[in-house]
Amino acid sequence: MTDTLSSTQARRIALAAQGFTRARPSTVTARHVHRVMDRLGVLQIDSVNVFARSHYLPLFSRLGAYEPALLDRVFLSRTTHYVEYLAHEATFIPVADWPLWRFRMDDFRRKWTDADSWMSTNARTVQWVQDELRARGPLRPADLRVDVPRERGTWWDWDEVKLALEHLWRTGDVAVSGRKGFERTYALAEQVIPEGIRSKEISRADAIRELTRRAARSSGVATQADLADYYRIRDRAAVARSIADLVDAGELHPVHVRGWERGGRPLAAWRHHEAVLPRRVGTAAVLTPFDPVVWFRDRALRVFDLDYRIEIYVPAEKRKYGYYSLPVLVGDRIAARVDLKADRATATLQVQSAWWEPQARPGDAEAIASELALAAAWQGLEHVSVSGWGDATAALHAALTAHATTSVHRHLHARETAP
């Protein structure tokens, strides 16, 4: 029996699965961070820092303003909770999940151990890097740079040392033990991952089945392509087998979502057995382009009618929406996109462009203005400015002005009525 869902119901299920129906806490603690990670499974890392680096935003989107140093303590300092790996792109994952990625590590190893592969032709560099980490413990690339042997020829080319670290990380021989600023610290996996976790054996089929299960839980309702993309699993046949196994186990239920089609034919989809359908989604949130809600562009278009493209690499004169525009969620809709920049010299959050999406409704500007004011405060900025580029800028400027006036009146009233 295949149930039928409307597109609105599917959106609400997806957002509930991602934690957008939970009330934001008044004070964010490590417990809240772990709860979000349990829901997401991974947190994608990105270096672009125009407003805030990408991995800080999913927590803000779900939890509201929190102290960024909390994320640094939980994820970036050496921790027993999380480690980095290619679980989507570069992401934070629970340390306990390291064995789930052995199949991907083994795939890299098979690819790179041929006689003519980079690791084979640079075996001396690879061995030297491993020996240094074994003798000295966790090191930054800069620490290795200081001690690179000075020999004639190009064998000790610094780029080869950096590549060795990255190759060894992908094969699981090396792990990222933390970051200083945004610079990684590398160590041998045995120096980071506990032996009981590192030695655990999980077959390729079991790992892909478990990752498919988790992708389904984090997605709420999804197609096979959605489930495969969540953890970037290229073996679509293995994903299909995993779906069939999970259906047989009662963990996934086939559904038809109205409007989810390709070439005029309905797409097969599945709903996770724990997925809930909320009556409404009453939140507003600024999303990073690398939030699981929108990171798979096919799903973003299908679920939210969001046709999204990052324009970082597009020449400025050809950009349609801005350098790094961020989708804005209002209720269960992507209502707008805003290109934000934190100008710390003037303590201003600059809305460099703002555009309405087709799903925008009257009143969305007020909800977005409130969220932008919160985003500014979260980043320690005192002002919000709005440019004239984009069809949503006038409404946002008016709403922000009204929001600021209301905030001043509220502050004055609190002073007047204080004992």
Sequence and secondary structure as in RCSB ss.txt:
>XXXX:A:sequence
MTDTLSSTQARRIALAAQGFTRARPSTVTARHVHRVMDRLGVLQIDSVNVFARSHYLPLFSRLGAYEPALLDRVF
LSRTTHYVEYLAHEATFIPVADWPLWRFRMDDFRRKWTDADSWMSTNARTVQWVQDELRARGPLRPADLRVDVPR
ERGTWWDWDEVKLALEHLWRTGDVAVSGRKGFERTYALAEQVIPEGIRSKEISRADAIRELTRRAARSSGVATQA
DLADYYRIRDRAAVARSIADLVDAGELHPVHVRGWERGGRPLAAWRHHEAVLPRRVGTAAVLTPFDPVVWFRDRA
LRVFDLDYRIEIYVPAEKRKYGYYSLPVLVGDRIAARVDLKADRATATLQVQSAWWEPQARPGDAEAIASELALA
AAWQGLEHVSVSGWGDATAALHAALTAHATTSVHRHLHARETAP
>XXXX:A:secstr
  EEE HHHHHHHHHHHTTTTS   SS  HHHHHHHHHHHS EE     SSS GGGHHHHHHH S  HHHHIIII
ISS SSEEEEESSSEEEEEGGGGGGGHHHHHHHHHHH STTSHHHHTHHHHHHHHHHHHHH SB HHHHHHH   
 SSSTT HHHHHHHHHHHHHTTSEEEEEEETTEEEEEEGGGTS HHHHT    HHHHHHHHHHHHHHHHSEEEHH
HHHHHTT   HHHHHHHHHHHHHTTSEEEEEETT EETTEE  EEEETT    S    EEE  TTSTTTSSHHHH
HHHH       TTS GGG SS TTEEEEEETTEEEEEEEEEEETTTTEEEEEEEEE TT  TTHHHHHHHHHHHH
HHHTT  EEEE S STTHHHHHHHHHHHHHHHHHHHHHHHHH  
